Structures are given as C-alpha cells and as structure tokens.
Amino acid sequence: MRIDIVTIFPEYLAPLELSLIGTARRNGLIDLAVHDLREFTHDRHRTVDDTPVGGGAGMVMRPQPWAEALSHVAGLAPGRPRLIVPTPSGRPFTQAFARELAGESWLALACGRYEGIDERLFSYAAADLGLDVVPVSLGDFVVNGGEVAALAIVEAVARLLPGVVGNAESLVEESHEGGLLEYPVYTKPARWVPAAPAASGGAAYEVPAVLLSGNHAAIARWRDEQRAERTVARRPDLLAGTALVGGLADLEGREATAADLPELIVLTRACWVPEAREMETVDFPPMTDGPVEHARALREWTIWVWRSGGRLVASGRGRRDPDDPSVWQVGRLMVAPDLAGRGIGRAVLAFVESLAPADVTSYWINTGRRSLRNQRIYKKAGYRLAPWESAVHPETVDLIKPRRLVRSCEWFEG
C-alpha cells in the first residue's frame, strides 16, 4: 500500500518510523511519504492560512497551496489515491472502515489545521483531480490538527495489511471485530501476588480457571460471554447494530444422528444458495448431496447439530485429513439464513476446531473461489489462503490456519 500525508508539521508524523509500522516501511510493505504543505507556497513567509470570509474566529487554510500539494501527490504514481480528510464533521472512523481502507492500494491524508481547509479545495480535488474525498472523524471531540487522526488512521489501517502484524490471529478477536469489544486477556503466572503491598494486604489475583482447563470449547464459550458482557457494560451503544446471542449457549447442541439427515439436507441447500448464485451453478456437492452422501458423511466426519425450539438451525463438522493426520478438516459450517449475523457461525467454527485431537497442528477449510464474503470471514478467524491449488474442486480454494495450543495449568504456573 502507498500512503501520502500532507501536513505543515512533518515532524509530527515521526512516530510512523517506530514499532510495527516502521518495520513495515523498512520491509517494503508500506510505501509512506510525508509532504510539507509549505513547500507549495510562493511567498517568503510560506503562508498557508488567511482570515475567514464572512468573519469569525481563527484562520482558514488557503486552497491554493493545498491544490498544488494534492496535484503533486496525485502525480506520484499511476491511478488516483483515496483522499482522507480528518475533520470533526466527517464520517466516523470504525474498525469496519479501517478494513475497508486496508483494501485500497493508495491513500492520501490531508492534515488540516486552524479552523480547517477552504471547502472549495475538496470540490477541486474531486472535480479536477478525480479524487474520492472522504472526510473522517475519530470521534465527537476537537483537537488542534489532523496529524493526530492521521497517526491513528495509518496505524489502524496498516496493521491490517498482510505481513505487518506477525501473528495474524491476534487481529481476529480484537475489540470491535464482529461488533463487540475484546474479551479479557491474561498471561503467566496463573496466580499473581503483587510485589508491593497494597490495601488488599497482599491478596493473590487468579487467572480464570476455565482458561487453564485445556477445554477449547469451554474457553471459546467463556470468551464469547465475556465479549458480550463487556460490551453491555462499557459500550451498550454498539449493540444497536449487533444481534447479540450467547454464541451457542442458547442452543441445544449434540452429535448428529441418522434422524437429523432430512433436516441437514434442507439446511445445507438453504445455506449454499448464495454460493450457487456466485458460481452460477447448482452442480456441486452441497447442493447435489442427498441421503446417501449425507449418510456417508455421518460415518466419515464428526458432525454436530444445534437446535432452537426443536428446529435445526446450525451445524458443522470436522475430521482428520485422511492423507495428513496432523491436519483437522473443518467443513459444512451452516447457520439458518434467518439467524445469520448473530455470531452463531463464529461459535460453530470455534467449536468444530475445539474437537481436534491434541496432536493436530493445523486446521483446513475449503470454500468457493468466488465466495469473497466467506473468505473474509475465515480470514478474520485467522485462516489464510493455502499456497496451492485446491484439490477439492477447481472452483474452490483451500484456507489453512496453524493451531494455537492452550497449555496445561502447570505450564502457566511454571
């Protein structure tokens, strides 16, 4: 990704040489340049502002230096950048928007100061330079200039780029992923006594016992519950756009039996209609499998089903890879279409992963080559496209994820 930032305080952006962003720049993952707006002025005082027309307090940044600066930036590479303008009156900057921007190949940021930039500059940038101008706000507050926002935006976007964060799994369950806040995290030792005496009189602080259990399904459920509880307590406003259910806690789950097969066939076909549309065919296994194929899968896979009020609403299956026992194959993750978007699918995926035996070292899943939405969901869960062509079907892709093991209680206390 290429990023160009225009500012009157280039030194303000020096922190972008530090930490992961600095490393990404040095490794060529990000091509980031900072441009001094005053270099595009033509008077000896290098003036960039003037008094507001119509009166009022403060100063307004003049359009001409900005026009020349953006014209210069737009000519630095083929195509056109998406122009991000930090301003309190802009579109709220969210994790979802950060992911959207991470899909761009080129961003430019215009860091205003004083009372802002002459509004005509944005009309010029859109009409004459062909830029997509996007005003963006970090929140309902005011700071002295756009540099603070530029630092935040660049860091939030850049860390989502492949290779910037070493462990991609750390991006999956962060705050605001899936509309909820992140669950609490802990490290060693499992029992911590502060070195300095406090009002508690040297009491010990314990890691929640479930995290030491080695039960991956229980850990996944606990983390889902904690995310929900923390969001309710700290950010109830986020719940307006999130249909919150307790993962699988509100459903009745068990291993599938032959009695479930008729409903499994119906659920499977209902869930694969979107993929059939993308592939422009119904001639592939989830849509064509009948009683014989589903009965065989019941013998070859560990299949779980979940019901709500007696109705089959979700299912997922897993097994060892027949050719590589160290790989756990995940398949047929399904949620009834009317319950989509409630976090059930994430919980089913985590549960099926938790069924893997202790000696399994990685997970595998397969989805349609054109099913970009599915691929985004699995990538959010830590999966990455496999470096080989899928052996399942030419219209599909394989995704893989290394297993992150939860150690025993003794390891935590060691």
C-alpha positions in Angstrom: 0.0 0.0 0.0 1.1 3.5 -0.8 0.3 6.3 1.8 1.0 10.0 1.3 0.4 12.5 4.1 0.3 16.3 3.6 0.9 18.5 6.7 2.5 21.7 7.9 4.2 19.7 10.7 6.1 16.8 9.0 7.9 16.1 12.2 4.6 15.3 13.9 4.5 12.1 11.9 7.9 10.8 13.1 6.3 8.1 15.2 5.4 6.3 12.0 9.1 5.3 11.9 8.6 3.3 15.1 7.3 -0.1 16.1 5.4 -2.3 13.6 4.6 0.5 11.1 8.3 1.5 10.9 9.3 -2.1 10.4 6.7 -2.5 7.7 8.0 0.6 5.9 11.6 -0.7 6.1 10.4 -4.1 4.8 8.6 -2.5 1.8 5.1 -3.5 2.9 4.1 0.2 3.1 5.4 3.0 0.9 4.7 6.0 3.1 5.8 9.6 2.3 5.1 12.8 4.3 4.9 16.1 2.4 5.3 19.6 3.8 2.4 21.8 2.7 4.6 24.9 3.0 6.8 23.6 0.1 3.8 24.5 -2.2 3.6 28.2 -1.1 5.2 31.1 -3.1 5.7 33.9 -0.6 8.7 34.4 1.6 6.6 33.8 4.7 5.3 30.5 3.3 1.8 31.4 4.2 -0.8 28.7 4.3 -3.8 30.4 6.0 -5.9 33.6 6.0 -8.9 35.1 7.8 -12.4 33.5 7.2 -14.7 35.2 4.7 -17.8 36.5 6.5 -15.9 37.0 9.7 -15.4 34.7 12.7 -12.7 33.4 14.9 -9.5 31.7 13.9 -7.9 31.2 10.5 -8.7 29.1 7.4 -6.2 27.2 5.3 -5.9 28.6 1.8 -6.9 26.4 -1.1 -4.0 27.2 -3.5 -1.2 25.5 -1.5 -3.4 22.5 -0.9 -4.4 22.3 -4.6 -0.7 22.3 -5.7 0.2 19.8 -3.0 -2.5 17.3 -3.9 -1.8 17.7 -7.6 1.8 16.8 -6.9 0.8 13.8 -4.8 -1.7 12.6 -7.4 1.1 12.5 -10.0 3.5 10.4 -8.0 2.0 7.0 -9.1 -0.4 5.5 -11.6 -4.1 5.8 -10.7 -5.5 8.0 -8.0 -5.4 7.9 -4.2 -8.4 7.9 -2.0 -8.2 11.2 -0.1 -8.9 11.0 3.6 -9.5 14.4 5.3 -9.6 14.2 9.1 -12.3 16.5 10.5 -14.7 16.5 13.4 -17.5 16.8 10.9 -16.5 13.7 9.0 -17.7 10.1 8.7 -16.9 8.1 12.0 -13.8 6.1 11.8 -14.5 2.5 12.8 -12.8 -0.9 12.6 -15.0 -1.8 9.7 -14.0 1.4 7.9 -10.3 0.6 8.7 -10.8 -2.8 7.0 -12.3 -1.1 4.0 -9.4 1.3 3.7 -6.9 -1.6 4.1 -8.3 -2.9 0.8 -7.2 0.2 -1.1 -3.9 0.4 -2.9 -3.2 4.1 -2.3 -4.4 6.5 0.4 -3.6 10.2 0.8 -4.3 12.1 4.0 -4.8 15.9 4.2 -4.0 17.2 7.7 -5.8 20.4 8.2 -5.1 23.0 11.0 -6.8 26.1 12.5 -10.5 26.3 11.6 -10.0 23.8 8.7 -9.3 23.9 4.9 -11.2 26.1 2.5 -14.1 24.0 1.4 -13.5 24.8 -2.3 -10.4 22.6 -2.1 -12.5 19.5 -1.8 -14.6 20.4 -4.8 -11.4 20.9 -6.8 -9.9 17.7 -5.6 -13.0 15.7 -6.7 -13.7 17.5 -10.0 -10.3 18.4 -11.3 -8.1 15.8 -9.8 -10.6 12.9 -9.8 -10.1 12.1 -6.1 -12.6 10.3 -3.9 -12.7 12.8 -1.0 -13.7 11.2 2.3 -14.0 13.4 5.5 -13.3 11.2 8.5 -13.8 11.8 12.2 -12.1 10.0 15.1 -14.9 10.9 17.5 -17.0 13.7 18.9 -14.2 15.9 20.1 -11.8 18.5 18.6 -8.0 18.5 18.5 -5.6 21.1 17.1 -5.0 19.4 13.8 -5.4 16.4 11.6 -2.0 14.9 12.4 -3.3 13.1 15.5 -6.0 11.5 13.4 -3.6 10.7 10.6 -1.4 8.7 13.0 -4.4 6.8 14.3 -5.8 6.1 10.9 -2.5 5.0 9.4 -1.8 2.6 12.3 -5.3 1.2 12.3 -5.2 0.5 8.6 -1.6 -0.5 8.1 -1.7 -3.2 10.8 -4.5 -5.0 8.8 -2.2 -5.4 5.8 -0.7 -8.9 5.3 2.7 -9.3 7.0 2.5 -6.1 9.1 1.4 -7.9 12.3 3.5 -11.0 12.8 0.7 -13.2 14.3 -2.4 -12.7 12.1 -4.5 -14.5 14.6 -4.1 -11.6 17.0 -6.3 -9.5 14.7 -9.2 -11.8 14.8 -10.8 -11.3 18.2 -9.8 -7.7 18.9 -12.3 -5.1 20.1 -14.8 -4.0 17.5 -14.3 -7.2 15.4 -17.8 -8.5 14.9 -19.3 -5.5 16.6 -18.2 -6.5 20.2 -15.4 -5.5 22.5 -12.5 -7.8 23.1 -12.6 -10.4 25.9 -10.2 -10.0 28.9 -6.7 -11.4 28.4 -4.1 -12.9 30.9 -0.6 -14.2 30.9 1.7 -16.0 33.3 1.7 -16.6 36.2 -1.7 -18.1 36.8 -1.6 -16.9 40.4 -0.1 -13.4 40.8 0.7 -11.7 44.1 1.8 -8.0 43.6 5.3 -7.4 44.9 4.3 -4.1 46.5 1.9 -4.4 49.5 -1.5 -2.7 48.8 -4.7 -2.1 50.5 -5.7 -5.7 49.8 -3.0 -6.9 52.1 -1.0 -8.9 49.6 -4.0 -10.8 48.2 -3.4 -13.1 45.2 -5.1 -12.5 41.8 -6.0 -15.5 39.8 -6.4 -16.3 36.1 -10.0 -17.6 35.5 -10.0 -21.3 35.9 -11.6 -22.0 32.6 -8.5 -20.7 30.7 -6.4 -23.3 32.5 -8.7 -26.2 31.7 -7.5 -27.1 28.2 -11.1 -27.3 27.1 -11.1 -25.3 23.9 -14.9 -25.3 23.5 -15.4 -24.0 27.1 -12.7 -21.4 26.6 -14.4 -20.2 23.3 -17.8 -20.0 25.1 -16.3 -18.1 28.0 -14.6 -15.6 25.7 -17.9 -15.1 23.7 -19.7 -14.5 27.0 -17.0 -12.0 28.2 -17.1 -10.1 25.0 -20.9 -9.7 25.3 -20.8 -8.8 29.0 -18.0 -6.2 28.4 -19.9 -4.7 25.5 -23.1 -4.4 27.5 -21.3 -2.8 30.4 -19.0 -0.4 28.5 -20.5 0.2 25.1 -24.2 -0.6 25.0 -24.5 1.7 22.0 -22.7 -0.9 19.9 -25.5 -3.4 20.5 -27.9 -1.4 18.4 -26.3 -2.8 15.3 -25.5 -6.2 16.7 -28.0 -9.1 17.1 -26.4 -10.4 20.2 -26.8 -14.0 21.2 -24.6 -16.0 23.5 -22.9 -17.9 20.7 -24.1 -21.5 21.1 -25.1 -21.1 24.7 -28.7 -20.5 23.8 -29.0 -23.5 21.5 -29.2 -27.3 22.2 -26.2 -29.0 20.7 -25.2 -32.6 20.2 -23.6 -35.0 17.7 -25.7 -35.7 14.6 -27.5 -38.9 14.1 -29.3 -40.5 11.1 -32.5 -39.0 12.4 -31.1 -35.5 11.6 -30.3 -36.2 8.0 -33.5 -35.0 6.3 -33.2 -31.6 8.1 -29.5 -31.4 7.4 -30.1 -31.8 3.7 -32.6 -28.9 3.8 -30.3 -26.7 5.9 -27.3 -27.4 3.6 -29.1 -26.5 0.4 -30.6 -23.3 2.0 -27.2 -22.2 3.2 -25.5 -22.8 -0.1 -27.9 -20.8 -2.3 -25.7 -17.6 -2.1 -22.7 -19.6 -3.2 -24.6 -21.2 -6.0 -25.5 -17.8 -7.3 -21.9 -16.7 -7.2 -20.8 -19.9 -9.0 -23.7 -19.6 -11.4 -24.4 -23.4 -11.0 -26.1 -25.7 -8.6 -24.0 -28.7 -9.8 -21.6 -29.0 -6.8 -21.8 -31.3 -3.7 -23.6 -29.2 -1.0 -26.4 -28.6 -3.5 -26.5 -32.1 -5.0 -25.8 -34.3 -1.9 -28.8 -36.4 -1.0 -29.4 -39.0 1.7 -26.7 -41.4 0.5 -23.9 -38.7 0.6 -25.1 -37.3 3.9 -25.2 -40.8 5.5 -21.7 -41.4 4.3 -20.5 -38.1 5.8 -22.1 -39.1 9.1 -19.7 -42.1 9.1 -16.6 -40.2 7.9 -17.0 -36.9 9.9 -17.8 -35.8 13.4 -20.9 -33.8 12.8 -22.6 -31.6 15.3 -26.0 -30.0 15.1 -27.7 -27.3 17.1 -31.4 -26.7 17.6 -33.6 -23.9 18.8 -37.1 -24.8 20.0 -36.7 -28.2 18.3 -35.7 -26.6 14.9 -32.3 -27.5 13.3 -30.6 -24.1 13.0 -26.8 -24.8 12.8 -24.3 -27.5 12.0 -20.6 -28.0 11.5 -18.3 -31.0 11.0 -14.6 -31.9 11.4 -12.3 -34.8 10.9 -8.6 -35.7 10.5 -7.3 -35.2 7.0 -7.2 -38.8 5.6 -3.9 -38.0 3.9 -2.3 -36.0 6.8 -3.4 -36.8 10.3 -1.8 -33.6 11.7 -4.5 -31.6 9.8 -8.0 -31.1 11.1 -10.5 -30.6 8.3 -13.4 -28.2 9.0 -16.5 -28.4 6.8 -20.1 -27.6 6.2 -20.3 -24.7 8.7 -24.0 -23.7 8.5 -26.4 -21.3 10.2 -30.1 -20.9 9.2 -30.3 -17.8 6.9 -32.7 -16.0 9.2 -30.2 -16.3 12.1 -27.2 -15.1 10.1 -25.2 -12.2 11.6 -25.7 -13.2 15.3 -22.3 -14.7 16.0 -23.5 -18.3 15.8 -21.3 -19.1 12.8 -18.2 -17.9 14.6 -19.1 -20.0 17.6 -19.7 -23.1 15.4 -16.3 -22.7 13.8 -14.6 -22.4 17.2 -16.4 -25.4 18.5 -15.5 -27.6 15.5 -11.9 -26.5 15.8 -12.0 -27.5 19.5 -13.0 -31.1 18.5 -9.5 -31.6 17.0 -7.3 -34.1 18.9 -4.3 -32.8 20.8 -1.8 -33.9 18.2 -3.4 -31.8 15.4 -1.2 -28.9 14.4 -3.3 -27.1 11.8 -6.8 -26.5 10.5 -8.1 -26.6 6.9 -11.3 -25.3 5.4 -12.5 -25.1 1.8 -14.8 -22.5 0.2 -15.8 -21.2 -3.2 -13.2 -19.3 -5.2 -15.8 -16.5 -5.9 -17.1 -16.6 -2.3 -15.2 -13.5 -1.2 -17.5 -13.0 1.8 -16.8 -16.4 3.1 -13.1 -15.9 2.6 -13.2 -12.6 4.5 -15.0 -14.4 7.4 -12.4 -17.2 7.5 -9.5 -14.7 7.3 -11.0 -12.8 10.3 -10.8 -16.2 12.1 -7.1 -16.5 11.4 -7.2 -18.6 8.2 -5.1 -17.7 5.2 -5.2 -18.9 1.5 -3.2 -22.0 1.1 -0.2 -21.7 -1.3 -1.5 -24.5 -3.6 -4.5 -25.1 -5.9 -7.5 -26.7 -4.2 -7.7 -30.4 -4.7 -11.4 -30.4 -3.9 -12.8 -28.6 -6.9 -11.3 -26.1 -9.4 -13.9 -23.5 -8.4 -12.8 -23.7 -4.7 -9.9 -22.5 -2.6 -8.2 -24.0 0.5 -7.6 -22.0 3.6 -5.3 -23.1 6.4 -4.6 -21.9 10.0 -1.9 -23.1 12.4 -3.2 -24.4 15.7 -2.5 -22.3 18.8 -2.5 -24.7 21.6 -3.7 -23.9 25.2 -1.1 -25.3 27.5 -1.7 -27.0 30.8 -2.1 -25.4 34.2 1.4 -26.5 35.1 2.8 -24.6 32.1 1.1 -21.4 33.1 2.5 -21.7 36.6 5.9 -22.8 35.6 
